[in-house]
Amino acid sequence: MAQTRIPTTVITGFLGAGKTTLVRHLLAHAGGKRIALIINEFGDIGVDRDILAGCGDETCREEDMIELANGCICCTVADDFIPTMTALLARPDRPDHIVIETSGLALPQPLIRAFNWPEIKAEVTIDGVVTVADAAALAEGRFASNEDAVDAQRRADEMLDHETPLGELFEDQLVAADMIVLNKTDLIDEAALAAVENELREHMRPGTGIVRAANGHVDTRALLGLGIGSEDHLEGRESHHELEHDGEGHEHDDFDSFSLTLPSGPSRDQLLSCLGDTIATHDILRLKGFAAIPGATARLAIQAVGPRISAYFDRPWQDGEEQVTRLVVIGESPLSRELIEQSLRKVAQAA
């Protein structure tokens, strides 16, 4: 039966680690496989879906991209994920492979268990769970579990800024993984990279592999076709919450998000400067979206992880498309939504 079931790759990872960039690369280098993609957004605008659309027209058609925007996928398994999978499997032209990109806040464990539901297990198997980790952030001491080690790093290098220790959520994503993609390795040196890998191994299950990547570029043969059947190997993948509460559910009250739309107005430099100031002032964890820049015929894609902001023109504006700026803001709850919006709208009004 395993040979007839559709293999599924679950891609998880903390906020801004590079999951969408990795998925984009997979779609563009799928080796002829037709892929169905399930995207679990956090926030209420389809930023990730827009980034992925068109990057693998033959590999992943528009109708094969399914967006789950009703909340974190691990919290909506019964209401959202199971019906979505059932509808996908009912199609006459079923995909060769399914890729699920989870929210950065998702626990993989409930999703893995969902593949043992009878209507799912008979048709689909988890080829592997891939967790994407941000090498540069980890090297800076953010999302690091050992606070003593972080303090030692701080004393050794006064230029590093160790603000955010690694939380249980990130550890849960690591322990659930069959493969770790250590992304953004081009941003740190070999010594720092080795230290990061040693730290990750403290939280990984035995036998879990690590693949180094820059800009999400990984040989697809290393990620597709693992053949692990993760749903049949649940031992050792338990989350902190499951261990403490005998497998009961979990909450994401520590995180908050909202979206906003701004008119076109500020220049690229003005907008990015404002975003940087706002992120620093309000301790925003993640910001992503698209911007309309006066005089630009293409939209500006924006991805921010903590203080690091990347921006690039990803595609021309389409005929009839509203040229405005749309952003999703993610941070620890409660976010100062009113103050953040005031800060961002101020630069738009001043332009």
C-alpha positions in Angstrom: 0.0 0.0 0.0 2.9 2.4 0.8 3.9 2.4 -2.9 0.5 3.6 -4.0 0.1 6.3 -1.4 0.9 9.9 -2.3 4.1 11.1 -0.5 3.8 14.3 1.4 6.6 16.6 2.6 5.8 18.8 5.7 7.9 21.9 5.8 8.0 23.7 9.1 10.2 26.2 10.8 10.3 29.3 12.9 9.2 32.7 11.8 11.3 34.0 8.9 13.6 30.9 8.6 13.0 30.7 4.8 10.3 28.1 4.4 8.6 29.9 1.5 12.0 30.5 -0.3 12.7 26.7 0.1 9.3 25.8 -1.3 9.8 28.2 -4.2 13.1 26.4 -5.0 11.4 23.0 -4.7 8.7 23.9 -7.2 11.2 25.2 -9.7 13.3 22.0 -9.4 10.8 19.3 -8.9 12.2 17.0 -11.6 9.0 16.6 -13.5 6.8 15.8 -10.5 3.5 17.5 -10.3 3.1 19.0 -6.8 0.1 20.1 -4.9 0.9 22.8 -2.4 -0.9 23.5 0.9 0.0 26.8 2.4 -0.9 27.7 6.0 -0.8 31.5 6.4 -0.5 33.4 9.6 -2.2 36.7 9.0 -5.1 37.4 6.7 -3.5 38.3 3.3 -2.1 35.7 1.0 1.5 36.9 0.9 3.2 33.5 0.7 0.8 32.3 -1.9 1.5 35.4 -4.1 5.3 34.8 -3.8 4.9 31.2 -4.9 2.4 31.7 -7.7 4.0 31.3 -11.1 7.3 29.9 -9.9 6.4 26.4 -11.1 3.6 26.8 -13.6 4.0 23.2 -14.9 5.0 21.7 -11.6 2.4 23.3 -9.4 -0.6 24.8 -11.2 -2.7 27.6 -9.8 -5.5 25.1 -8.9 -2.9 23.0 -7.1 -2.1 25.8 -4.6 -4.4 25.6 -1.6 -4.4 28.2 1.1 -5.4 27.5 4.7 -5.8 31.0 6.3 -8.2 30.2 9.1 -5.5 29.8 11.8 -2.5 27.7 12.6 -2.8 24.3 10.9 -2.1 22.3 14.0 -5.1 23.9 15.7 -7.5 23.3 12.8 -6.7 19.8 11.8 -10.2 18.5 12.0 -12.0 21.6 10.7 -9.6 22.6 7.9 -6.8 20.2 7.1 -8.8 16.9 6.9 -11.5 18.3 4.5 -8.8 20.0 2.4 -6.9 16.7 2.0 -10.1 14.7 1.3 -11.1 17.2 -1.5 -7.6 17.0 -2.9 -7.5 13.2 -3.0 -10.9 13.2 -4.7 -9.6 15.0 -7.8 -9.3 12.8 -10.9 -5.8 14.2 -11.7 -4.1 13.6 -8.4 -0.6 15.0 -7.7 2.6 13.1 -7.6 3.7 14.7 -4.4 2.1 17.0 -1.8 4.0 19.8 0.0 2.6 21.4 3.1 4.2 24.7 4.2 3.0 25.3 7.8 2.8 28.6 9.7 5.9 29.6 11.5 3.8 29.1 14.7 2.7 25.6 14.0 3.5 22.6 16.0 4.2 19.7 13.6 3.1 17.0 16.0 -0.8 17.3 15.6 -0.4 17.5 11.8 1.8 14.3 11.8 -0.8 12.5 13.9 -3.6 13.6 11.5 -2.0 11.4 8.8 -3.2 8.4 10.8 -6.8 9.3 10.3 -8.3 6.4 8.3 -9.4 8.5 5.3 -5.9 10.0 5.1 -3.7 7.1 5.9 -5.1 4.9 3.2 -4.2 7.4 0.5 -1.2 9.5 1.8 2.0 9.1 3.7 4.5 11.6 5.1 7.6 11.3 3.0 9.4 13.4 5.6 9.1 16.3 8.0 11.6 19.1 7.1 12.3 21.9 9.6 14.0 25.1 8.3 16.3 26.9 10.7 17.8 30.4 10.4 21.6 29.9 10.8 22.3 33.7 11.1 19.7 34.2 13.8 20.9 31.3 15.8 24.5 32.5 15.5 23.5 35.8 16.9 22.1 34.1 20.0 18.4 34.4 19.1 16.2 31.3 19.5 19.0 29.6 21.5 17.9 27.3 24.3 21.1 27.4 26.5 21.1 30.8 28.2 24.5 30.2 29.8 25.9 29.5 26.4 24.3 32.7 25.1 25.9 34.7 27.9 29.3 33.1 27.1 28.9 34.1 23.5 28.0 37.6 24.5 31.1 37.9 26.7 33.3 36.5 23.9 31.9 38.9 21.2 30.5 42.2 22.3 29.2 42.9 18.8 26.6 40.2 19.0 23.1 41.1 20.2 21.5 38.2 22.1 17.9 39.2 22.6 15.6 36.3 22.1 16.3 32.8 23.6 15.1 29.8 21.7 11.6 28.9 22.9 9.8 25.6 23.4 8.1 26.1 20.0 11.4 25.9 18.1 12.5 22.9 20.1 9.2 21.2 19.2 9.8 21.8 15.5 13.3 20.4 15.8 12.4 17.3 17.6 9.6 16.5 15.1 11.9 16.8 12.1 13.3 14.0 9.9 15.6 16.6 8.2 16.9 20.0 9.3 17.6 22.6 6.5 20.0 25.0 8.1 19.3 28.1 5.9 21.2 31.4 5.5 24.5 29.7 6.0 26.2 32.2 3.7 25.7 34.9 6.3 28.0 33.4 8.9 31.5 31.9 9.0 32.4 28.2 9.3 33.2 28.4 13.1 29.8 30.0 13.8 28.1 27.5 11.6 29.7 24.5 13.4 28.6 26.0 16.8 25.0 26.4 15.5 25.0 22.8 14.3 26.2 21.5 17.6 23.5 23.5 19.4 20.8 22.1 17.1 22.0 18.5 17.7 21.2 19.0 21.4 17.5 19.1 20.4 17.2 16.8 17.5 16.2 13.1 17.6 18.9 10.6 16.8 19.3 10.0 13.1 17.9 13.4 12.0 20.0 14.9 9.2 21.2 18.4 8.7 21.5 20.0 5.2 23.2 23.4 4.8 21.5 25.9 2.5 21.8 29.5 1.3 18.7 31.2 0.0 16.7 28.0 0.4 18.7 26.3 -2.4 18.8 22.6 -1.6 19.1 19.6 -4.0 15.5 18.4 -4.2 16.8 14.8 -4.2 17.8 15.5 -0.5 14.3 16.5 0.5 11.8 14.6 -1.8 11.8 10.9 -1.7 12.9 10.3 1.8 10.3 7.6 2.2 10.2 7.8 6.0 6.5 7.4 6.8 6.7 9.7 9.7 3.1 9.1 10.9 4.2 5.5 11.7 7.1 6.7 13.9 5.7 9.1 16.5 7.9 8.1 19.4 10.3 10.8 20.4 8.4 13.6 18.5 6.2 14.7 21.4 6.0 18.5 22.0 6.7 20.1 25.3 3.0 20.7 25.8 2.1 17.1 25.0 4.7 15.8 27.5 3.4 18.1 30.2 -0.4 17.6 29.5 -0.6 14.0 28.3 -1.2 14.9 24.6 -3.8 17.6 25.2 -4.1 20.6 22.8 -2.1 23.8 22.9 -2.5 27.5 22.6 -0.8 30.3 20.7 -1.8 33.1 23.0 1.9 34.3 23.1 1.7 35.4 19.5 -0.4 38.0 17.7 -0.6 39.3 14.1 -2.5 41.8 12.0 -2.4 43.1 8.5 -2.7 46.6 7.1 -3.0 48.4 3.8 -1.1 51.6 3.0 -1.3 53.8 -0.1 1.6 54.2 -2.4 3.8 57.1 -1.4 7.2 56.7 0.2 10.2 55.8 -1.8 11.9 52.4 -1.3 14.5 53.9 1.1 12.0 55.9 3.1 9.7 52.9 3.5 12.5 50.5 4.5 13.9 53.0 7.0 10.5 53.4 8.5 10.0 49.7 8.7 13.4 49.2 10.4 12.6 51.9 13.0 9.1 50.5 13.7 10.4 46.9 14.0 13.0 48.0 16.6 10.7 50.3 18.5 7.9 47.7 18.9 10.0 44.5 19.0 8.3 43.0 15.9 9.4 39.4 15.3 8.3 39.1 11.6 7.0 41.4 8.9 6.2 40.5 5.3 4.2 41.8 2.4 4.3 43.8 -0.8 4.8 47.6 -1.4 3.9 50.0 -4.1 6.7 52.4 -4.8 6.0 55.5 -6.8 7.4 55.2 -10.4 8.1 51.5 -10.1 6.4 49.2 -12.6 6.9 46.2 -10.3 5.8 45.5 -6.7 8.4 45.4 -3.9 8.4 42.1 -1.9 9.4 42.7 1.7 10.6 40.1 4.2 11.8 41.1 7.7 13.0 38.8 10.5 13.7 40.9 13.5 16.1 43.7 12.5 17.0 42.1 9.1 15.0 43.4 6.2 15.2 42.1 2.6 13.4 43.7 -0.3 13.3 42.9 -4.0 11.0 43.6 -7.0 9.5 40.2 -7.6 7.1 40.8 -10.5 5.4 43.6 -12.5 2.1 44.9 -11.4 -0.7 43.1 -13.3 -3.4 44.9 -15.3 -6.2 46.0 -12.9 -4.2 45.2 -9.8 -4.5 47.7 -7.0 -1.1 49.3 -6.5 -1.0 49.6 -2.7 1.2 48.4 0.1 0.0 45.3 2.1 1.8 44.1 5.1 1.5 41.4 7.8 3.0 42.1 11.2 3.7 39.3 13.7 5.0 39.6 17.2 4.5 38.6 20.8 1.1 39.3 22.2 -0.2 41.9 22.7 1.1 43.9 19.7 0.8 47.6 19.9 -1.3 47.7 16.8 -2.5 51.3 17.0 1.1 52.6 17.6 2.6 50.4 14.8 -0.1 51.5 12.4 0.5 55.2 13.3 4.2 54.8 12.7 3.8 53.2 9.3 1.0 55.5 8.1 3.1 58.5 9.2 5.8 57.9 6.6 3.1 57.2 3.9 1.4 60.6 4.7 4.7 62.5 4.8 5.8 61.2 1.4 
